[in-house]
Amino acid sequence: MKKILFVFFACLITTVGFGQDITGKWQGVLNVQGSHLRLLFTINKSDSGYVSTMTSMDQNAITVPVKSTSFANDTLQLNVSSINAKYKGQVKNDSAIAGTYTQNGRSFELNLLKGTSEPVAKKRPQEPTKPYPYYSEEVRFTNNKANISLAGTLTLPQKDGVFPVVVLITGSGPQDRNEELMRHKPFLVISDYLTRNGVAVLRYDDRGFGESQGNFQTATTVDFATDVQAAVDYLKTRKEINKKKIGLIGHSEGGIVAPLVASKSKDVAFIVLLAGPGIPGDQLSLLQSGLLAKAVGASEADIKEANTINSKCFEIIKNAKDSAQLKRNLADYLNVAMGEGKDTPQIKGVPVDDTVLALVDQLSSPWMQYFLKYDPAPALQKVTCPVLALNGSKDIQVPAKVDLEGISKALAKGGNKNVTIKELPNLNHLFQECKTCTMDEYAIIEQTFSPLALAEVLNWIVIQTR
């Protein structure tokens, strides 16, 4: 059951190889359900053997460590345990390897050639190019509560004037001000569209990322909410901003942050939730993991087993009294559930291998503990400003129907009557028009953000800011 993985993790362990020189960069193209993804393996010699990494060239150049690298009898074997992947290939000559890539039980032909090429430039027709027909300024503002400075970009329809404004709030994981993913820049596209149509936009790098200060790894959703409030406070100091028309647009986890801020601040005039979670984190995680597993071909039996293990882990987290005990309990349970042996490293007497250790670290992180325990309903019930909630019907990360139902019920219970909720057809989690609608397709689609979704957001904001 090592297919139930939550994060990439760093662990370099090498084994000794023999024969010809295998060091260098090796690149091949993986064909997955019609999508072509380039993988780059970088192999270096170490005192004890080899140290390697794997880079997904077409997925924002994400690099993960290879746990073990062996080369014997002209056979190269790479174990990328953090993503449950392996590669085995036969070296044909000094510049070619014929082999098989396996991940989560599925195998694909992957032939490697020595050397690299620069990532193919993806067509992103919506991405604006300079000079922009509006005013753009690099800004910094301070979160006094966290004592950190955050860096961002403020765009105004004109340099002079007074305008309504929105703050863009990124999804989970460290993100830059453009929320860049797989060479898509959705926040740049949204900002450009809104600013061209009379709405100012502030977007900024997450704390501890890009040019912003702070520690992202120790932060929770509550901490990110204080960053947003700091952004709102900064906008109130700008003469170009209509202080009564400051709104928030949150994507994914940003759709949790926006109601948190709006429920406590009278300065927020409206909020837009783009695939913002409307059900408790543990429930959403189970739905999400099941849909993602199904999308990559996992069997119903494997999905059921994964949900059982995940549910138990979530229960352990919700009942934990302290971090040390939580790690021990998680390691103890996962060690048994995943059938690990006893000749492995230990956490306070509990033997764990690298995969279990990665799961324990991820599940016990401050962010994950908070997210799994968090129910967005109470904050939504306290939101009194106008709300627009949009989800794509093909979203497999935040399923539209159950999500929008949760948001709708919470807002209604709180008595908020200025609510617009829409499920947009054939859009994925990034609000792209999709075909397979799997996560693998994000990079392949040229569209960054559906024009239909952009128009929905703009038209609604125009009504709220009249």
C-alpha positions in Angstrom: 0.0 0.0 0.0 2.9 2.4 -0.5 0.8 4.0 -3.2 -0.9 6.0 -0.4 1.6 8.8 -0.3 1.1 12.4 0.7 4.3 14.2 -0.1 7.7 14.0 -1.8 10.4 13.7 0.8 14.2 13.9 0.7 16.2 10.7 1.4 19.4 9.8 -0.5 20.6 6.3 -0.1 22.9 4.8 -2.6 24.1 1.3 -3.5 27.3 0.5 -5.4 27.2 0.0 -9.2 29.8 -1.5 -11.5 30.7 -1.4 -15.2 30.7 1.5 -17.6 30.2 5.2 -16.5 26.5 5.9 -16.0 26.9 9.3 -14.5 25.3 12.3 -16.2 21.9 13.5 -17.3 19.4 11.0 -18.9 16.1 12.1 -20.4 13.1 10.3 -21.8 9.4 10.9 -22.6 6.7 9.2 -20.6 3.4 8.6 -22.5 0.6 8.6 -19.9 -3.0 8.5 -21.2 -2.0 10.5 -24.2 0.0 13.0 -22.2 3.7 13.3 -22.9 5.8 14.1 -19.8 9.6 14.4 -20.0 11.6 12.9 -17.1 15.2 13.8 -16.4 17.4 11.6 -14.2 20.6 13.2 -13.0 23.1 10.6 -11.7 26.3 11.6 -9.8 29.1 9.5 -8.4 29.5 9.5 -4.6 32.1 7.8 -2.3 29.7 4.9 -1.7 28.1 4.6 -5.1 25.6 6.9 -6.8 23.4 9.8 -5.8 20.5 10.6 -8.2 17.5 12.9 -8.6 14.5 12.8 -10.9 13.0 15.9 -12.5 9.6 16.1 -14.1 10.5 18.7 -16.8 6.9 19.5 -17.8 5.5 19.7 -14.3 7.1 22.9 -13.2 10.5 21.2 -13.2 9.7 19.4 -9.9 12.7 17.5 -8.7 12.6 14.6 -6.2 15.5 12.5 -4.8 16.1 8.9 -5.9 16.2 6.7 -2.8 18.6 4.2 -4.3 20.6 3.9 -7.5 22.2 0.6 -8.6 24.1 -0.2 -11.8 25.3 -3.8 -12.4 25.6 -6.0 -15.5 24.6 -3.1 -17.7 21.3 -2.8 -15.8 20.3 0.5 -14.2 17.8 0.5 -11.4 16.4 3.6 -9.7 14.0 3.6 -6.7 12.1 6.8 -6.2 10.2 5.6 -3.1 8.8 9.0 -2.2 6.4 8.8 -5.2 6.2 5.0 -5.3 8.1 4.8 -8.6 10.9 2.7 -10.0 12.9 2.6 -13.2 14.7 -0.4 -14.6 16.6 -0.2 -17.9 19.2 -2.0 -20.0 22.1 0.2 -21.1 22.4 -0.3 -24.9 25.4 2.0 -25.5 27.1 5.0 -24.0 24.1 7.2 -24.8 20.9 5.1 -24.7 19.0 3.0 -22.1 15.9 1.0 -22.9 13.6 0.4 -19.9 10.4 0.5 -18.0 9.1 3.1 -15.6 6.6 1.8 -12.9 4.5 3.9 -10.6 1.7 2.9 -8.3 1.6 -0.6 -9.9 1.4 0.7 -13.5 4.2 0.2 -16.0 5.2 2.4 -19.0 7.9 2.1 -21.5 10.6 4.7 -20.9 13.7 4.9 -23.0 16.4 7.4 -22.0 19.0 9.3 -24.0 22.0 10.9 -22.5 22.0 14.6 -22.4 19.3 17.2 -21.8 17.2 19.7 -23.7 15.6 22.8 -22.4 11.9 22.4 -21.5 9.7 22.9 -24.5 8.1 26.3 -24.3 4.4 25.7 -23.6 1.8 27.7 -25.4 0.0 29.9 -22.9 -2.0 32.2 -25.1 -3.7 33.9 -22.2 -0.5 35.0 -20.5 -0.2 38.8 -21.0 3.0 40.4 -22.3 4.4 43.8 -21.5 3.8 46.6 -21.9 0.5 46.3 -20.0 -2.3 48.8 -20.8 -2.5 49.6 -17.0 -0.3 50.6 -14.1 1.7 47.9 -12.3 3.8 48.4 -9.2 6.0 46.1 -7.1 5.0 46.6 -3.5 5.9 45.4 0.0 3.7 45.3 3.1 4.1 44.1 6.7 2.3 41.5 8.7 2.9 43.0 12.1 1.4 40.0 13.9 4.0 37.7 12.4 6.7 40.4 12.1 7.3 39.6 8.4 7.4 41.5 5.2 5.5 40.3 2.2 6.2 41.1 -1.5 3.7 41.4 -4.2 2.4 43.3 -7.3 -0.4 45.8 -7.3 -2.0 46.5 -10.6 -4.3 49.5 -11.1 -6.5 50.3 -14.2 -4.8 53.7 -14.3 -2.1 55.3 -12.2 -4.5 57.9 -11.0 -8.0 57.3 -9.8 -9.9 55.4 -7.1 -10.8 51.8 -7.8 -12.3 48.7 -6.3 -9.7 46.0 -5.5 -9.3 42.3 -4.9 -6.6 40.4 -3.0 -5.7 37.1 -4.6 -5.2 34.2 -2.2 -3.2 31.1 -3.4 -4.0 27.4 -2.8 -2.1 25.0 -0.7 1.7 24.6 -0.9 4.2 27.5 -1.3 3.1 29.6 -4.2 4.4 32.7 -5.9 2.2 35.7 -6.6 1.2 34.3 -10.0 0.2 30.9 -8.3 2.5 29.4 -11.0 1.9 25.7 -11.7 3.2 23.7 -14.6 4.1 26.9 -16.4 0.6 28.2 -16.0 0.2 31.5 -14.2 -3.5 31.7 -13.3 -3.2 34.7 -10.9 -1.3 36.7 -13.6 -4.1 35.9 -16.0 -6.9 36.8 -13.5 -5.1 39.9 -12.5 -4.6 41.0 -16.1 -8.2 40.4 -17.0 -9.7 42.2 -14.0 -7.4 45.2 -14.2 -8.1 45.7 -17.8 -11.8 45.8 -16.8 -11.5 48.4 -14.1 -10.7 46.3 -10.9 -7.4 46.8 -9.1 -5.6 43.6 -8.0 -3.0 42.8 -5.3 -1.3 39.4 -5.6 1.7 38.5 -3.5 4.3 35.7 -2.8 3.3 33.3 0.0 5.3 33.8 3.2 8.7 32.2 3.0 8.5 32.0 -0.8 9.7 34.2 -3.6 10.5 37.6 -2.2 8.3 37.3 0.9 9.7 36.7 4.4 8.6 34.1 6.9 8.6 30.4 7.5 6.0 28.6 5.3 6.7 25.2 6.8 5.6 26.0 10.3 2.5 28.0 9.1 -1.1 27.0 9.2 -4.2 28.3 7.4 -4.8 30.7 10.3 -1.3 32.2 9.8 -2.1 32.7 6.1 -5.2 34.5 7.1 -3.1 37.0 9.0 -1.1 37.6 5.8 -4.3 38.4 3.9 -5.5 40.8 6.6 -2.1 42.5 6.4 -2.7 42.9 2.6 -6.1 44.4 3.3 -4.6 46.8 5.9 -2.0 47.9 3.3 -4.6 48.5 0.6 -6.5 50.8 3.0 -3.4 53.1 3.0 -3.4 53.5 -0.8 -5.2 56.6 -2.1 -6.0 54.8 -5.3 -8.2 52.2 -3.5 -11.9 52.5 -2.6 -11.7 51.4 1.0 -15.3 50.3 1.0 -14.8 48.0 -2.0 -12.0 45.7 -1.0 -12.7 42.0 -1.9 -10.9 38.7 -1.6 -10.6 35.9 -4.2 -9.3 32.6 -2.8 -8.5 29.6 -4.9 -8.6 26.1 -3.3 -7.1 26.5 0.2 -7.4 30.3 -0.4 -11.1 29.6 -0.4 -10.8 28.6 3.3 -8.6 31.6 4.1 -11.0 34.2 2.5 -14.0 33.3 4.8 -11.7 33.3 7.8 -10.7 36.8 7.1 -14.1 38.0 6.1 -15.8 36.6 9.2 -13.6 38.8 11.4 -13.0 41.9 9.3 -15.5 44.6 8.4 -13.1 45.9 5.8 -13.9 43.0 3.4 -16.7 44.0 1.1 -17.1 40.7 -0.8 -15.4 37.3 -1.3 -15.0 34.9 -4.3 -14.3 31.3 -3.6 -12.8 29.4 -6.5 -13.0 25.7 -5.6 -12.8 26.7 -1.9 -13.5 23.8 0.5 -16.9 23.7 2.0 -16.6 20.5 4.0 -14.3 19.4 6.9 -10.7 18.7 5.8 -10.7 15.0 6.7 -13.8 14.4 4.7 -12.4 16.3 1.7 -9.1 14.5 1.9 -10.8 11.1 1.7 -13.0 12.2 -1.3 -10.0 13.7 -3.0 -7.7 10.7 -2.5 -10.3 8.4 -3.8 -10.9 10.4 -7.0 -7.2 10.9 -7.6 -6.6 7.2 -7.2 -9.4 6.3 -9.5 -8.1 8.8 -12.1 -4.8 6.9 -12.3 -6.5 3.5 -12.6 -6.4 2.2 -9.0 -8.7 -0.7 -8.3 -11.8 -0.3 -6.1 -10.2 -2.7 -3.6 -7.0 -0.5 -3.4 -9.1 2.7 -3.0 -11.1 1.1 -0.2 -8.0 0.0 1.6 -6.4 3.4 1.2 -9.5 5.1 2.6 -9.4 2.7 5.6 -5.8 3.5 6.3 -6.3 7.3 5.8 -9.4 7.3 8.0 -7.5 5.7 10.8 -4.6 8.2 10.4 -7.0 11.1 10.5 -8.6 9.7 13.7 -5.2 9.4 15.3 -4.5 13.0 14.4 -7.8 14.4 15.7 -7.3 12.6 19.0 -3.6 13.4 19.5 -2.7 15.3 22.7 0.9 16.3 21.7 3.2 16.1 18.6 5.6 13.5 20.1 2.8 11.1 20.9 1.1 11.7 17.5 4.3 10.7 15.7 4.6 7.5 17.8 1.0 6.6 17.2 1.1 7.2 13.5 4.4 5.3 13.1 3.0 2.4 15.1 -0.2 2.2 13.1 1.4 2.7 9.6 4.1 0.3 10.3 1.5 -2.5 10.8 -1.0 -1.3 8.2 1.7 -1.1 5.5 3.4 -4.4 6.5 6.8 -3.0 7.3 9.6 -5.2 8.8 11.4 -4.7 12.1 14.9 -4.1 10.8 14.2 -0.4 10.1 14.8 3.0 11.7 12.7 3.8 14.6 10.6 6.7 16.1 10.8 6.4 19.8 11.0 2.6 19.6 8.7 2.2 16.7 10.4 0.8 13.6 9.7 2.7 10.4 11.1 2.7 6.9 11.6 5.8 4.8 8.1 5.7 3.3 6.4 5.5 6.7 8.7 8.2 8.0 7.6 10.5 5.2 4.0 9.9 5.9 4.5 10.5 9.6 6.3 13.8 8.9 3.6 15.0 6.5 0.6 14.0 8.6 2.1 15.4 11.8 3.0 18.8 10.2 1.3 21.8 11.7 -0.5 22.6 8.5 -1.8 19.1 7.9 -3.0 18.7 11.5 -4.9 22.0 11.3 -6.4 21.3 7.8 -7.7 17.8 8.7 -9.3 19.1 11.9 -10.7 22.2 10.3 -14.4 22.6 9.5 -15.0 25.7 7.2 -18.7 25.9 8.2 -18.5 28.0 11.3 -16.4 30.7 9.6 -18.8 30.6 6.6 -21.8 31.1 8.9 -20.2 34.3 10.2 -19.6 35.8 6.7 -22.1 38.6 6.1 -20.7 40.2 3.0 -21.7 39.0 -0.6 -20.2 35.6 -1.6 -19.6 34.1 -5.0 -18.7 30.4 -5.0 -17.6 28.7 -8.2 -16.5 25.1 -8.8 -15.6 23.2 -12.0 -17.8 20.1 -12.6 -14.8 18.0 -13.5 -12.7 19.0 -10.4 -11.3 15.8 -8.8 -9.4 17.7 -6.0 -12.4 19.6 -4.6 -15.5 17.8 -5.9 -18.1 20.4 -7.0 -21.4 19.0 -5.8 -20.6 18.1 -2.3 -18.4 21.2 -1.9 -20.9 23.7 -3.1 -23.6 22.1 -1.1 -21.5 22.5 2.1 -20.8 26.2 1.3 -24.5 26.8 0.5 -25.8 25.2 3.7 -23.3 27.1 5.9 -24.0 30.5 4.4 -27.7 29.9 4.6 -27.5 28.9 8.3 -25.7 32.1 9.0 -28.4 34.1 7.3 -26.4 35.4 4.4 -28.8 36.1 1.5 -26.3 37.7 -1.0 -24.9 34.4 -2.2 -24.3 33.2 -5.7 -23.2 29.6 -6.2 -22.4 28.0 -9.6 -21.0 24.7 -10.9 -19.3 25.5 -14.2 -19.4 22.7 -16.7 -16.3 20.8 -17.9 -13.8 22.7 -15.8 -11.1 21.1 -13.7 -9.6 22.3 -10.4 -7.6 25.0 -12.2 -10.7 26.1 -14.0 -9.4 24.9 -17.3 -11.6 23.4 -20.0 -10.5 19.8 -19.9 -10.8 16.5 -21.7 -9.5 13.7 -19.4 -9.7 16.2 -16.5 -6.9 14.4 -14.6 -4.1 16.2 -12.9 -1.7 15.0 -15.6 -3.6 17.1 -18.1 -3.0 20.4 -16.3 0.3 21.0 -18.1 -0.9 19.8 -21.5 -3.9 22.2 -21.7 -2.9 25.5 -23.3 -5.7 27.4 -21.6 -4.7 28.8 -18.2 -8.2 29.9 -16.9 -11.5 29.5 -18.6 -12.8 32.7 -20.2 -16.3 31.7 -19.0 -15.0 31.6 -15.4 -13.2 34.9 -15.8 -16.4 36.5 -17.0 -18.4 35.1 -14.2 -16.0 36.6 -11.6 -15.8 40.0 -13.3 -19.6 40.4 -13.9 -20.3 39.5 -10.3 -17.7 41.9 -8.9 -19.0 44.7 -11.1 -22.5 44.2 -9.5 -21.1 44.2 -6.0 -19.0 47.4 -6.5 -21.5 49.6 -8.3 
